Amino acid sequence: MEKWYKTGCVLCAQNCGLELLVEDGRIVKSRPDKQNPRSRGYVCRKGLNVVYHQYPKDRITEPLKKVKDGFEAITWEQAIGEIAEKMQAIADKHGPRSLAYMGGSAQGGHMEASFGLSWLRAMGSQYYYSSAGQEFSDAWWLFGRMLGKQYNLAIPDEHETEMLVAWGWNGMMSHQMPRARKTLTAISRDPNKILVSVDPRKSETAAIANIHLSVRPGADALLLKAMIAIIVRQGWEKSQYIGDHVKDWDKIRPWFEGFDFRAAIDACGLEFGQVYELCRLMSEKNWCVHPDLGLYMGRKNVLSLYLLMIMGAVCGTYGVRGGNVIPGFVVPLGFHADERDPKTWRTVAADIPPVAAGSFPPAVMPEEILADHAQRLRAVYVSAVNPLRAYPDTNAYEKAFSGLDLLVVNDIVMSETARFAHYVLPCRTFYESWDTTFFPNTFPEVFLQVRRPVVSPPGVCLESSQITTLLADKMGMIPEIPEDLHKAAKDDRMTFGAKLMQWAGTETRAMSAMPFVLAKTIGQQWDSAALAAIWGLLMTAPKAFRKNAARAGFEPGLDQGDRIFQALLDNPQGLWTGVADTEHNMELIKTPSGRIEVFVPELEAETKALDAISEISELAMPEEFPMILHAGRHMDCNANTLMRNPEWNLGKRACTVALHPEDAGKLGLEDGQEVEVTTAAGSLKAELEASSQVCRGMVIIPHGFGLHYGDEVYGINVNYLTKNTHRSRFGTPIHRFVPCRVAKKEKTD
């Protein structure tokens, strides 16, 4: 018996449409889904190999408790009972600041975050850590300052643009845009469009770009200031747009007047004429920019991102078709958490606020656990993430997690993090459960797909959302639900919804516990807490989404959310659930002035001080570490830590240390030999790959390796080479500028 099921890839944020062939209850093959309206038959080799994600070794099928000699299997009742008792005891003794939830980071499912956050808030804690805080803290802080809300993610409107600028983004490998390779290739080949790559190395994207600026590693901020200075000198700024939509340009314009941009461009290792021509094009073309980890995790990242946003504002690219636009959302990706609000917590040891999606940066967690402080972190609830391979400074994390009073991990496998846990709870995979994601990757359409289970889970595995519901119930976080509401859950959804709201109006605890209430009512009927929460979310969606949904054909009304929910069930390939208002995008800016506020006082002194002389001095590498490690390479052979079985990469050079051939020659190294890379954090040994893609003076190692698979370790974990303290002011690790050295592997007896 075999059948094809429509679903989506869970290995990156694009969630391209897939069809999975199931034979005798097991997934055996995947192919692209041509009916998916967003990906339209596009998929990369990761999605085509998703079966390796679904069936790893070390699958956990029952709750595990750490004992003296390892782990022993226990019942759900025992696991939840003991965890609840210990968690409550820690909170009672040390207060809510002793607790943290780390989750909401899965590429394949976002619903567990609503349950994890509901649990965390019921405990009185604000310490939410996620991968968004790992990569986007500085960028989203700037969105908050300049566009009014941290979740106002101004994405590139690539289909309407005349020029796409990929700054620090290798989209041909990292995707991060629907149908990325086809879209980028089409732009580069279109005689009326231009693809620009700003990247130190000749990446796959730079190789097809019409213009490639091979900027000196770490000099992005200096280059951006020089480009703005050229635009100012030539009088190329869009005065009408600035007058209508930008606040305080006159206040910061003097920062760029008289700036020695020629010296700056020379210090960036670039030709003046090429940079000048790009500035001219930016003043004439309708362009958008797609920044990525080259800036987010680069040297002086917040300053680079700030100057990039200023340049976009000066050139009039925000809120216009073909520029950078605020997309429509089903729900915003996270929430706004302004650190100037006294109610917003900061971390105890590092004194860092939450920013990205309201979450704290994982780089600071080891300090928060190891701090000699009465309010240090003592208990961490980890769900659907693997910090010991995903986050910086594995040595620090291992030490910190060894010192926790309680570590609980929800996962599908005995991951590197799970090995440190006191309790490991078995999750269903994304192909054994209902779930969805809310990545805002399209404009003006708003896409949503509800992925359904296509195979049954083994053992007693539960959805992560169901696990958290069990914990919340045991800890008394869920009010008593009347029997008539349980009975109504068996009826039609609208009748149930009416009775639910009627009860919630009389029960003060109902709304704060709503994900759990839904899980225990209709969620029990559907065997899915996540699906119940999806329905509840659509029924109470924000006004902005309801307006977008009406433009997509879902007429307004009390049952609009339920009709959208049913349409999603009827269309497993996903559908356009909304269409954003393209004529009034600027109205989504929520600053006090209603305009783009380009003066950010916290960055004034640093921006003014930036010049060629200081940068030349600061960019000089120390004798001990003369090269720059680029810690984290996107390629077809890695998918964070989600693909653990090395067989999917048989015959490929999946985890190497890549250097430019000239650098290898100077060091007396040859392609294929084993070399040792050393940083302030430690040393690792791996195979050398001599590649002309790599910038001279740079070393590149991919992320997502060093994974335990059975009794072996596959590849090297680059985060053993990074320090969690090597980070920006908001906690983003500077993974794209790690001082290092490379040498032949030392012989041992």
C-alpha atoms as one frame of an Amber mdcrd trajectory, in Angstrom:
protein
   0.000   0.000   0.000   1.529   3.317  -1.039   0.286   6.895  -1.145   1.681
  10.350  -1.853   0.983  13.044   0.761   1.315  16.805   0.324   3.375  18.549
   2.985   6.345  20.912   3.262  10.060  20.752   3.887  11.047  21.339   7.525
  14.780  21.872   6.988  14.853  25.631   6.400  12.597  28.657   6.708  11.356
  28.420   3.113   9.330  25.268   3.866   9.149  24.426   0.156   6.234  22.240
  -0.872   6.918  18.510  -0.857   5.082  15.336  -1.648   6.067  12.314   0.432
   5.564   8.722  -0.651   4.484   6.494   2.230   4.708   2.730   1.904   3.570
   0.441   4.717   3.519   3.323   7.159   7.006   4.591   6.331   8.212   7.573
   4.260  10.373   6.238   1.432  10.688   9.131  -1.033  10.132  12.866  -1.461
   9.557  15.035  -4.499   8.688  18.723  -5.065   5.032  19.711  -4.932   4.172
  21.616  -8.093   0.829  22.691  -6.600   2.391  24.571  -3.691   1.551  28.194
  -4.621   4.738  29.617  -3.153   7.468  27.143  -4.152   5.702  25.890  -7.345
   7.765  22.726  -7.699  11.024  24.229  -6.443  13.058  22.340  -3.845  16.747
  21.850  -3.041  18.548  18.569  -2.328  17.828  18.927   1.391  14.114  18.540
   0.842  14.725  15.675  -1.545  16.605  13.902   1.248  14.209  14.700   4.096
  13.734  10.988   4.762  17.162  11.085   6.455  15.771  13.631   8.904  12.691
  11.552   9.604  14.544   8.327  10.420  17.726   8.993  12.420  19.481   6.673
  14.801  19.078   7.370  18.518  15.348   8.055  18.089  13.711   8.559  21.481
  10.394   6.773  21.872   9.709   7.019  25.619  10.520   9.479  28.444  14.016
   9.138  29.873  15.431  10.082  33.260  19.118  10.515  33.968  20.463   8.041
  36.516  23.951   7.244  37.709  24.900   5.056  34.745  23.019   6.864  31.982
  19.292   7.084  31.340  16.364   4.884  32.258  12.920   4.752  30.687  10.034
   6.017  32.813   6.337   6.668  32.272   4.866   9.980  31.176   3.130  10.250
  34.522   6.381   9.879  36.439   8.321  12.214  34.131   5.784  15.048  34.194
   5.164  14.626  37.927   8.850  14.821  38.844   9.617  17.683  36.453   6.654
  19.722  37.717   7.641  19.176  41.344  11.288  20.096  40.768  10.479  23.098
  38.577   8.064  24.482  41.146  10.528  23.913  43.984  13.239  25.851  42.136
  10.840  28.719  41.422   9.617  28.806  45.023  13.139  28.879  46.408  14.931
  31.121  43.897  12.173  33.109  42.195  11.005  33.248  38.557  14.315  34.662
  37.294  15.829  31.243  37.920  13.771  29.748  35.041  14.226  29.938  31.271
  12.527  28.482  28.222  14.592  27.902  25.082  12.523  27.085  22.013  10.369
  28.536  19.263  13.283  27.983  16.906  12.251  25.047  14.760  12.360  25.523
  10.997   9.388  23.201  10.637   6.985  24.210  13.396   6.201  27.308  15.408
   3.227  26.244  17.475   5.270  24.865  20.365   6.436  28.427  21.056   2.928
  29.552  22.023   2.809  26.743  24.581   6.345  27.282  25.858   5.787  31.008
  26.277   2.432  30.464  27.991   4.130  28.111  30.443   7.020  30.532  31.012
   4.743  33.513  31.638   2.597  31.483  34.015   5.791  30.833  35.979   6.368
  34.601  36.123   9.531  34.546  34.023  10.488  36.549  30.912  13.609  34.559
  30.077  12.793  33.288  26.608  15.753  32.285  24.420  15.510  31.503  20.702
  17.507  31.265  17.486  16.075  34.619  16.447  18.117  36.107  19.278  21.129
  34.240  17.929  21.037  35.948  14.536  18.753  38.973  14.491  19.023  40.820
  17.800  20.809  43.859  16.397  18.735  44.016  13.204  15.407  43.718  14.983
  16.449  46.258  17.600  17.036  48.674  14.717  13.654  47.841  13.197  12.173
  48.737  16.556  13.997  52.052  16.719  13.630  53.090  13.075  10.355  51.426
  11.999   8.584  51.386  15.352   8.250  47.665  16.041  10.942  45.011  16.284
   8.811  42.638  14.229   8.522  45.144  11.341  10.847  43.030   9.236  11.369
  45.005   6.050  11.879  42.277   3.456  13.040  42.752  -0.149  10.281  42.980
  -2.750  12.443  41.032  -5.163   9.909  40.439  -7.928   9.226  44.145  -8.491
  12.752  45.429  -7.998  15.159  46.750 -10.601  18.211  45.924  -8.504  18.653
  43.395  -5.712  21.620  43.920  -3.388  22.730  40.744  -1.605  24.830  42.143
   1.247  26.563  39.397   3.180  24.001  36.938   1.781  24.766  33.860  -0.293
  21.198  33.179  -1.359  22.194  30.521  -3.859  23.085  28.346  -0.875  21.171
  29.707   2.139  17.949  30.359   0.179  15.923  32.640   2.587  13.726  33.660
  -0.300  11.076  31.628  -2.151  12.611  29.837  -5.142  15.874  31.596  -4.348
  18.108  30.100  -7.013  15.597  30.604  -9.797  14.818  34.146  -8.637  18.452
  35.233  -8.307  19.432  33.655 -11.598  16.505  35.319 -13.369  17.469  38.746
 -11.990  21.104  38.316 -13.022  20.081  37.352 -16.572  17.413  40.021 -17.051
  18.863  42.903 -19.103  16.580  45.321 -17.235  17.646  44.203 -13.770  20.859
  44.019 -11.747  22.049  41.558  -9.131  24.660  42.962  -6.749  26.691  40.910
  -4.285  28.694  42.540  -1.506  30.754  39.733  -0.036  34.472  39.245   0.650
  34.432  35.886  -1.113  33.384  34.682  -4.529  30.319  32.897  -3.223  27.859
  31.079  -5.449  25.734  34.235  -5.453  28.677  36.505  -6.178  29.630  34.222
  -9.077  26.377  34.988 -10.931  26.071  38.630  -9.808  26.275  41.461 -12.329
  28.274  43.475  -9.787  30.442  41.990  -7.043  32.106  44.151  -4.418  34.687
  41.983  -2.687  34.835  44.127   0.426  37.602  43.535   2.940  36.369  41.209
   5.711  35.017  43.281   8.584  34.952  46.583   6.653  31.237  46.669   5.757
  30.398  49.575   8.064  33.209  51.695   6.632  32.077  50.952   3.079  28.478
  51.870   3.888  29.480  55.185   5.440  31.577  55.939   2.364  28.660  55.154
   0.048  26.269  57.397   1.947  28.920  60.137   1.868  29.166  59.823  -1.928
  25.385  60.061  -2.273  25.395  63.171  -0.072  28.325  64.762  -1.917  26.593
  64.249  -5.262  23.225  65.429  -3.967  21.639  62.112  -4.957  19.409  61.686
  -1.909  15.646  61.538  -2.595  14.588  64.859  -1.073  10.852  64.480  -1.646
  10.765  61.002  -0.105  12.895  62.162   2.821  10.624  65.111   3.456   7.534
  62.912   3.436   8.764  59.799   5.205  12.058  60.337   7.058  12.616  62.044
  10.398  15.903  63.667  11.506  17.851  63.319   8.237  19.055  66.900   8.669
  20.317  65.904  12.110  22.534  63.068  10.852  23.438  64.399   7.384  26.499
  66.248   8.788  27.954  62.864   9.833  28.628  62.173   6.149  29.549  65.621
   4.880  33.252  66.038   4.314  33.903  62.346   5.014  37.008  61.048   3.195
  35.219  58.372   1.212  38.146  57.753  -1.127  40.410  56.788   1.753  37.624
  54.650   3.212  37.036  52.786  -0.044  40.759  52.177  -0.396  40.841  50.778
   3.150  37.983  48.448   2.142  40.177  47.017  -0.610  37.904  48.270  -3.393
  38.192  50.461  -6.480  36.585  53.882  -6.164  35.045  53.766  -9.626  33.140
  50.553  -8.947  31.738  51.840  -5.653  30.853  55.204  -7.186  28.962  53.474
  -9.999  26.956  51.395  -7.520  26.045  54.561  -5.605  24.873  56.149  -8.846
  22.715  53.135  -9.613  21.246  53.267  -6.111  20.240  56.866  -6.707  18.560
  56.019 -10.020  17.177  52.496  -9.632  14.360  51.104  -7.592  16.397  48.730
  -5.427  16.047  46.483  -2.421  18.573  44.853  -0.143  18.784  41.386   1.378
  21.293  41.376   4.237  22.268  38.150   5.947  24.742  36.660   8.394  27.669
  38.428   6.743  26.232  41.569   8.348  24.127  40.111  11.182  27.131  38.201
  12.533  29.843  40.420  11.117  32.250  42.810  12.755  30.543  46.058  13.853
  27.280  44.444  12.842  24.827  46.848  14.457  26.660  49.803  12.923  26.687
  48.158   9.483  22.972  47.417   9.689  22.241  50.945  10.898  24.120  52.517
   7.998  22.455  50.137   5.537  19.036  51.253   6.772  20.058  54.914   6.571
  21.160  54.383   2.975  17.813  52.782   2.133  15.957  55.689   3.712  18.093
  58.262   1.901  17.473  56.494  -1.418  13.749  56.134  -0.741  13.545  52.339
  -0.817  11.394  51.600   2.251   7.684  50.961   1.895   7.674  51.127  -1.916
   7.213  48.367  -4.482  10.567  46.937  -5.480  12.184  48.246  -2.311  12.118
  46.869   1.210   8.570  46.440   2.439   6.833  45.377   5.632   5.035  42.166
   4.651   1.658  40.901   5.712   1.580  38.473   8.637  -0.748  35.815   9.915
   0.656  36.873  13.258   3.770  38.998  13.824   6.952  36.964  14.123   7.403
  37.506  17.854   6.568  40.582  19.865   8.012  44.011  20.585  10.156  44.286
  23.733  11.573  47.786  24.166  14.471  47.703  26.620  13.682  51.294  27.642
  10.508  49.995  29.306  11.332  49.367  33.002   9.075  46.312  32.925  11.342
  44.623  30.390  13.822  42.301  32.073  17.521  42.272  31.348  19.842  39.349
  31.953  21.484  39.348  35.362  25.136  38.732  34.416  25.446  40.229  30.912
  22.834  42.990  31.362  21.336  42.370  27.915  17.651  42.894  27.023  15.437
  40.759  24.797  15.124  42.012  21.247  14.559  39.527  18.428  10.972  38.275
  18.633  11.103  39.316  22.274  13.757  36.696  22.963  17.147  36.849  24.617
  20.328  35.944  22.713  21.561  32.388  23.409  25.157  33.627  23.537  24.588
  34.984  27.050  22.936  31.916  28.579  26.142  30.231  29.819  27.012  33.340
  31.849  23.497  33.533  33.233  23.796  29.951  34.499  27.344  30.192  35.821
  27.012  33.637  37.430  27.657  33.861  41.158  24.327  35.536  41.701  21.244
  34.705  43.724  19.050  35.113  40.634  21.137  33.069  38.220  19.440  30.599
  35.893  18.975  27.228  37.566  16.361  25.465  35.420  16.079  25.460  31.616
  13.288  23.944  29.549  14.631  23.237  26.031  12.181  22.422  23.248  12.939
  21.525  19.624  16.415  23.065  19.569  19.967  21.809  20.128  22.017  24.590
  21.768  25.141  22.461  22.131  25.505  22.448  18.356  23.482  25.478  17.272
  24.838  28.201  19.561  28.282  29.717  20.214  30.926  28.362  22.582  30.084
  24.716  23.097  32.671  24.502  25.875  30.852  27.190  27.852  27.473  25.563
  27.220  28.700  22.162  28.347  30.049  23.643  31.559  26.880  25.649  32.131
  24.429  22.833  31.433  26.423  20.565  33.736  25.770  23.084  36.509  22.000
  23.364  36.151  19.693  22.168  38.887  17.265  20.988  36.215  17.546  20.589
  32.444  14.534  19.239  30.537  14.829  18.561  26.796  12.071  17.792  24.276
  13.549  16.197  21.147  13.173  13.402  18.644  16.696  12.045  19.230  19.302
  11.777  21.939  20.945  14.999  20.774  24.136  16.508  22.131  22.022  18.722
  24.406  19.788  15.823  25.489  22.870  13.973  26.749  23.240  16.679  29.417
  19.565  16.645  30.420  18.004  15.364  33.617  14.888  14.421  31.649  14.545
  13.784  27.909  10.994  13.777  26.552  10.200  12.080  23.219   8.705  14.329
  20.524   6.876  13.479  17.361   8.613  14.629  14.212   7.021  17.249  11.979
   5.813  14.454   9.714   4.097  12.715  12.633   2.240  15.806  13.858   0.228
  18.853  12.862   2.088  22.167  12.708   2.790  25.316  10.745   5.291  28.163
  10.442   4.872  31.923  10.132   7.953  33.056   8.240   7.043  36.282   6.352
   8.824  35.525   3.102   6.376  36.855   0.513   4.837  40.148  -0.589   2.098
  41.133  -1.094   0.567  37.666  -0.666   0.463  36.041   2.765   1.155  32.305
   2.620   0.187  29.637   5.136   0.341  25.858   5.087  -0.900  23.532   7.799
   1.208  20.392   7.637  -0.464  17.196   8.765   0.894  13.875  10.029   1.682
  11.485   7.193   3.075   8.638   9.331   2.403   7.459  12.881   4.863   8.194
  15.712   6.735   5.345  17.381   6.387   4.454  21.042   4.633   7.036  23.193
   5.953  10.146  21.415   3.888  13.322  21.755   3.868  16.725  20.113   6.047
  19.188  21.949   2.886  21.263  22.443   1.174  18.290  24.082   4.166  17.762
  26.384   4.085  21.358  27.585   0.333  21.089  28.112   0.872  18.071  30.373
   3.450  20.024  32.360   1.232  23.106  32.649  -1.704  20.961  33.767   0.365
  19.236  36.433   1.582  22.614  37.714  -1.959  23.954  38.078  -1.724  26.516
  35.287  -4.951  25.493  33.564  -8.292  26.444  35.131 -10.857  23.713  35.565
 -12.691  23.265  32.271 -16.441  22.633  32.585 -17.810  19.376  31.248 -20.155
  21.121  28.814 -17.114  22.664  27.105 -15.549  19.225  26.697 -18.814  18.033
  25.177 -18.966  21.060  22.872 -15.514  20.145  21.554 -17.184  17.156  19.889
 -19.635  19.431  18.026 -19.010  21.887  15.194 -16.184  24.366  15.723 -18.242
  27.550  15.731 -20.588  26.223  18.431 -17.572  25.222  20.473 -15.994  28.637
  19.937 -19.107  30.446  21.158 -19.249  28.368  24.340 -15.493  28.773  24.833
 -15.743  32.568  24.717 -18.761  32.563  26.976 -16.840  30.553  29.581 -13.669
  32.623  29.132 -15.687  35.731  29.942 -16.375  34.330  33.400 -13.007  32.659
  34.075 -10.223  35.171  34.755  -7.441  32.656  34.068  -8.821  31.419  30.768
  -7.188  33.802  28.282  -3.639  33.474  29.636  -4.003  29.685  29.524  -5.898
  29.566  26.205  -3.387  27.402  24.248  -3.636  24.802  27.008  -7.432  25.059
  27.191  -7.675  24.465  23.454  -5.257  21.551  23.747  -7.388  19.896  26.434
 -10.652  20.328  24.530 -10.648  20.226  20.727  -6.965  19.263  20.866  -7.877
  15.996  22.554 -10.479  15.304  19.877  -7.887  15.887  17.140  -4.907  14.356
  19.017  -3.082  17.617  18.400  -2.525  20.551  20.712  -0.801  22.372  17.839
  -3.746  22.058  15.446  -6.129  23.270  18.149  -3.916  26.304  18.724  -3.774
  27.024  14.980  -7.572  27.137  14.877  -7.651  29.398  17.937  -5.048  31.677
  16.428  -7.005  32.101  13.187 -10.203  32.756  15.117  -8.522  35.582  17.060
  -6.093  36.795  14.388  -5.017  40.460  14.419  -7.124  43.019  12.584  -4.384
  43.547   9.997  -4.483  39.895   8.992  -8.266  39.880   8.776  -8.115  42.820
   6.352  -5.462  41.053   4.281  -7.578  37.880   4.306 -10.571  39.810   2.983
  -8.454  41.013   0.048  -7.642  37.355  -0.658 -11.329  36.497  -0.884 -12.154
  35.484   2.684 -15.082  37.755   3.405 -15.193  39.393   6.856 -17.359  37.828
   9.536 -17.241  36.044  12.863 -16.477  32.796  11.081 -13.709  34.191   8.830
 -10.991  32.450  10.833 -12.856  29.154  10.789 -13.346  29.395   7.020  -9.624
  30.011   6.541  -8.875  27.053   8.828 -11.132  24.784   6.776  -9.570  26.016
   3.534  -6.147  25.118   4.910  -7.366  21.620   5.782  -8.842  21.292   2.290
  -5.610  22.489   0.636  -2.700  20.585   2.201  -0.343  22.184  -0.328  -0.935
  25.542   1.405  -2.615  28.669   0.096  -2.549  32.439  -0.036  -4.485  33.457
   3.078  -4.072  37.187   2.596  -2.957  40.019   0.351  -1.223  43.031   1.875
  -2.177  46.614   1.006   0.544  47.634  -1.452  -0.538  51.274  -1.600  -0.190
  52.102   2.090   2.836  50.141   3.275   4.306  53.183   5.013   1.290  53.218
   7.342   2.699  50.083   8.998   5.577  52.138  10.411   4.781  52.553  14.107
   7.349  55.078  15.300   6.080  58.040  17.366   6.441  60.281  14.317   4.959
  57.770  11.889   8.100  58.138   9.791  11.440  56.341   9.459  13.443  57.689
  12.386  17.069  57.655  11.247  18.603  59.249  14.335  19.438  56.515  16.837
  21.247  58.284  19.692  22.926  55.126  21.003  24.872  54.868  17.720  25.752
  58.532  17.167  29.254  58.541  18.659  30.280  55.279  16.974  29.031  56.403
  13.578  30.801  59.742  13.801  34.081  58.124  14.885  34.148  55.626  12.013
  36.893  56.498   9.515  39.608  54.906   7.398  42.500  55.564   9.775  40.863
  53.936  12.795  39.573  51.007  10.756  42.948  50.232   9.176  44.386  49.991
  12.671  41.546  47.909  14.092  41.443  45.513  11.143  45.109  44.572  11.493
  45.148  40.949  12.655  47.290  39.945  15.655  50.379  37.813  15.095  48.903
  34.950  17.130  45.747  34.803  15.010  46.555  36.232  11.559  43.501  34.861
   9.731  39.726  35.336   9.994  37.453  32.383  10.640  34.044  32.515   8.983
  32.271  30.178  11.427  29.273  28.830   9.559  29.116  28.076   5.861  25.805
  27.592   4.056  25.857  24.830   1.453  23.836  21.956   0.063  25.369  19.535
   2.544  24.200  21.038   5.841  20.842  21.826   7.422  21.589  23.153  10.897
  21.530  20.015  13.086  18.418  18.495  11.519  20.156  16.014   9.195  22.094
  13.706  11.482  22.552  10.671   9.248  25.821  11.179   7.307  24.681   8.831
   4.548  22.841  11.673   2.828  26.244  13.217   2.073  28.085  10.079   0.956
  30.708  10.969  -1.645  30.632  14.689  -0.835  33.162  16.877   0.961  30.607
  17.986   3.489  32.703  19.322   6.383  36.045  20.850   5.482  38.317  23.737
   6.424  38.305  25.932   3.308  41.186  28.308   2.462  42.231  30.200  -0.633
  44.871  28.187  -2.563  47.444  30.973  -2.150  46.998  30.966   1.640  47.294
  27.194   1.670  50.489  27.381  -0.372  52.063  29.977   1.919  51.339  27.743
   4.897  52.768  24.685   3.154  49.369  22.995   3.092  47.768  20.855   0.411
  44.189  20.152  -0.502  42.896  17.065   1.304  45.399  16.960   4.151  44.321
  17.258   7.777  44.911  20.661   9.350  44.365  22.234  12.749  42.398  25.456
  13.246  42.987  27.350  16.482  41.139  30.302  18.011  40.958  31.812  21.473
  38.250  29.238  22.222  40.098  26.071  21.227  41.399  23.895  18.377  39.859
  21.471  15.879  41.283  19.222  13.176  39.673  18.575   9.803  40.345  18.107
   6.093  41.652  21.115   4.157  39.780  22.287   1.071  41.699  24.713  -1.149
  39.047  26.849  -2.837  39.301  30.011  -4.913  35.815  30.921  -3.626  37.398
  31.855  -0.316  38.769  35.327   0.258  42.483  35.541   0.995  43.100  35.693
   4.711  39.829  33.907   5.488  39.034  30.418   6.751  35.546  28.916   6.316
  34.030  26.006   8.235  30.372  24.937   7.867  27.938  24.773  10.761  25.673
  21.871  11.679  28.333  19.201  12.077  30.101  17.484  14.972  26.947  15.414
  15.452  26.847  12.177  17.395  25.420   9.449  15.211  25.386   6.089  16.888
  28.877   5.582  18.278  30.583   8.041  15.922  30.846  11.814  15.549  30.170
  13.175  12.088  32.289  16.192  11.112  33.503  18.948  13.431  31.468  21.337
  15.549  32.645  24.829  14.619  31.156  26.227  17.836  34.038  24.730  19.775
  36.037  27.494  18.052  33.773  30.389  19.040  33.542  32.310  22.303  30.116
  33.294  23.547  31.622  36.579  24.773  32.740  37.482  21.227  29.448  39.205
  20.446  27.673  42.458  19.709  26.076  44.821  22.214  22.819  42.876  21.912
  24.362  39.427  22.107  24.688  38.409  18.465  27.820  36.245  18.116  30.415
  37.650  15.717  30.740  34.346  13.850  31.897  35.980  10.627  35.010  37.541
  12.139  36.790  35.119  14.492  40.591  35.577  14.664  42.319  32.236  14.035
  45.376  30.425  12.723  45.743  27.311  10.584  48.617  24.821  10.662  49.479
  21.260   9.759  48.104  18.679  12.131  50.622  17.961  14.851  51.880  14.385
  14.812  51.199  12.382  17.949  52.816   9.209  19.151
